[in-house]
Every structure is written in structure tokens, then in C-alpha cells.
Amino acid sequence: MNMQPLFLQPVFQDRIWGGTALQDLFGYNIPSDKTGECWAISAHPNGQSIVNKGEWEGKTLSELWENHRELFGHFKSEKFPLLTKILDANDDLSVQVHPNDGYANKHENGEYGKTECWYIIDCKEDAELVFGHNAKSKEEASEMISNGEWSSFLRRIKIKPGDFFYVPSGTIHALCEGTLVLETQQNSDTTYRLYDYERMDEHGDKRELHLKKSLDVTIAPHQEFEKHFSVETQGGSQITKFIQSDYFTVYKWDVTGELNLKQDTCFMLASVIDGEGTIEKDHFSYSLKKGDHFILPYKFNDFSVKGDIQLIASHP
């Protein structure tokens, strides 16, 4: 079986809150100055990644998932399970919440739910995000929303580059202005918009809200995620495990010199968030630079990453 990494071409999505950071910081050729999302590793019909080099060049990730499941260890899932994005919040995102698998399957035509997590790549000084709420029950949440008590209802927290947040389905959340984030999530595009700051779209209309569905799926009271990061060091390099959940396990690889690793899961996703280097296996070497995204296939096994480079990696 072919043991090459699958390098993927990102797909870009314009958003009302987007900007130009994906071009300014990653060098991507973005479609507009309102580019909000880079769908970096995606098999979702709303944005398909395409292999951009090697034996499978020109194939979509969905095609490989359907026809070459051996590359993914014959992982038992009808759909590719994960989606990696980079988000440029040039303006505040709407306050939103995502359903779990059961609710989404019933109400969104069989779509997955959406549990996600964020690694803060960069943010402005004194940046913050909306994470959770202050209501003690769903009834109190409904009352505060009906009364427009947003300042007392929403929890806001300060953030800095390098922070990590786990955002389970049912968690009210929003990225805020001046934030660049790598997001690892379930393969879903289902979002319920709870509040949008009375903002108008390009046609002068308020964007649709989904108040009933939002309240249906919101967890109340808010449940705080306890962070238990683990760190393994190799010389000047280190592996940080941020989260091991039912949907994904997420790591950061900080490489200074060399980091020896093993791909012993069904498959692994990786995104270069800074620096440059190489990934080396046996007598093969593949160059890596900031903004590259790839999948390591089943039985890739032992390899090393060399250089001065940082990556976020994940697997289901």
C-alpha cells in the first residue's frame, strides 16, 4: 500500500466576519477580503479537499474515503469523521451553539452533530471569546434571551496565543474580533445562531436566528471543561496532548531539530501552523511549510519531523 502522506489543497469560504489574515499570515490565495474560513482537511459536501500531489493527485478526500478505505484502516464510519479549519475572525462571529449527533441526525437530514475544539494561533492584545453562559437552568436561559440580557447571560473570557478550548456540542460560544484559530471538529456544517448583534448582511437584512433549536440543544447550567494537558519532551522538541475525547484526540508538535513519532492509529490529520521543515520516513523526505495540511495513512508507522516547525495533529 502507498505510504505517502496525502497533501491536500484547502477550500476557502467567505464570511461576513472574515478578513485577509489567511493571506497575510499563511500566504494563501484567498478569494476576497472577507475570507473567513480555510477548510483545510475536509470531506464535507460544502467544501471538498483535493489531493494536490502524489499518486492520488486530483482526487477528493471523499473519493478516497469511498473507494480506498484501506488508506484509512477501514475505519468504520459512513462519512469521513473529522474536519480541520483555520478561522480568521476579523469581526465578531455570531453567538452560536451546535447539536449533538442524535439531535442533528433527527433534525438536519442525518448530519453529524458538532463537537469541536480551538487552538488559538494568534489574536490581538486583550482578545476574548464567548464561552458558555451564566444561566442556572434552561428556563432561566430562555428568559434571559427573551429579555435581551446578553451582557449578563454570556460568559466572556480573555485569550492569548497558544490557548486551547474544547467546545462540546451544546456549548454556547463565539470567536471575537482579532482572532485566528485552528479548529478540529466533527465533519458537520450545522450551526444554530442564537444572537448576531443585530447585524445586517450584504443585502441589508438581519441574518436568520435559530432560537428554538438553540435552546433545545444548549446545556444548562454551563459545564466547564477541565484541562488536563500532557507533555512529552524529546530534546528541544515536545508533544502536547490537548484532548482525548469520543470524537478526536488532538496534539501539538513543537519541533526544534527533530521529533520522532509513530502513526499507529487508523489515520492522522496534521496542519503546519508555523515554521518549516521535513517529514521523513525510511528513505523518503517531504518538505513542510506553514499552511500545509496532510493526512498520514494507515500503517504509516515510524517517522520523524525535522526543522523548526509547529503542527497541530489529530485523529478520531
HELIX and SHEET records of a PDB file:
HELIX    1   1 ALA A   21  PHE A   26  1                                   6    
HELIX    2   2 LEU A   61  ASN A   67  1                                   7    
HELIX    3   3 ARG A   69  PHE A   72  5                                   4    
HELIX    4   4 ASP A  101  HIS A  107  1                                   7    
HELIX    5   5 LYS A  138  SER A  146  1                                   9    
HELIX    6   6 TRP A  150  PHE A  153  1                                   4    
HELIX    7   7 LEU A  211  VAL A  217  1                                   7    
SHEET    1   A 5 ILE A  50  VAL A  51  0                                        
SHEET    2   A 5 LEU A   6  GLN A   9 -1                                        
SHEET    3   A 5 HIS A 293  LEU A 296 -1                                        
SHEET    4   A 5 MET A 268  LYS A 281 -1                                        
SHEET    5   A 5 PHE A 284  LYS A 289 -1                                        
SHEET    1   B 8 ILE A  50  VAL A  51  0                                        
SHEET    2   B 8 LEU A   6  GLN A   9 -1                                        
SHEET    3   B 8 HIS A 293  LEU A 296 -1                                        
SHEET    4   B 8 MET A 268  LYS A 281 -1                                        
SHEET    5   B 8 ASN A 301  HIS A 315 -1                                        
SHEET    6   B 8 THR A 249  GLN A 263 -1                                        
SHEET    7   B 8 SER A 237  GLN A 244 -1                                        
SHEET    8   B 8 SER A 230  GLN A 234 -1                                        
SHEET    1   C 6 VAL A  11  GLY A  19  0                                        
SHEET    2   C 6 THR A  35  ILE A  41 -1                                        
SHEET    3   C 6 LEU A  82  ALA A  89 -1                                        
SHEET    4   C 6 THR A 179  GLN A 186 -1                                        
SHEET    5   C 6 GLU A 116  CYS A 123 -1                                        
SHEET    6   C 6 PHE A 164  VAL A 167 -1                                        
SHEET    1   D 2 ALA A  43  HIS A  44  0                                        
SHEET    2   D 2 GLY A  47  GLN A  48 -1                                        
SHEET    1   E 2 VAL A  95  VAL A  97  0                                        
SHEET    2   E 2 TYR A 192  TYR A 195 -1                                        
SHEET    1   F 3 LEU A 154  LYS A 158  0                                        
SHEET    2   F 3 GLU A 128  HIS A 133 -1                                        
SHEET    3   F 3 HIS A 173  LEU A 175 -1                                        
END                                                                             
